[in-house]
Amino acid sequence: MTKNELEKILIEKKIPTNTYSLDGKFYPDRFELYFNNDEWMVYYCDERGVKHDLKTFKGEEDACQYFYEYLTGVMFN
């Protein structure tokens, strides 16, 4: 899935938009999907701006799938 498809799915699933970021901006206390220098990153940014559980991917599809599974697993399990 692409980032745009991921965003639509998260909205459809009613995942609160204040729990994640897909726009490349850093927000405290959110799960983030970030693209930089040909690399996709998925992580949780705590209230002090520290990144946790950082995973990197070369492809958008793998990063988006992992982000979806990570976000829904953490929030709903």
Buried (B, 14 or more C-beta within 10 A) or exposed (E): BEBEEBBEBBEEEEBEEEBBBBEEEEBEEBBBBBBEEEEBBBBBBEEEEEBEEEEEBEEBBBBBBBBBEBBBEEEEE
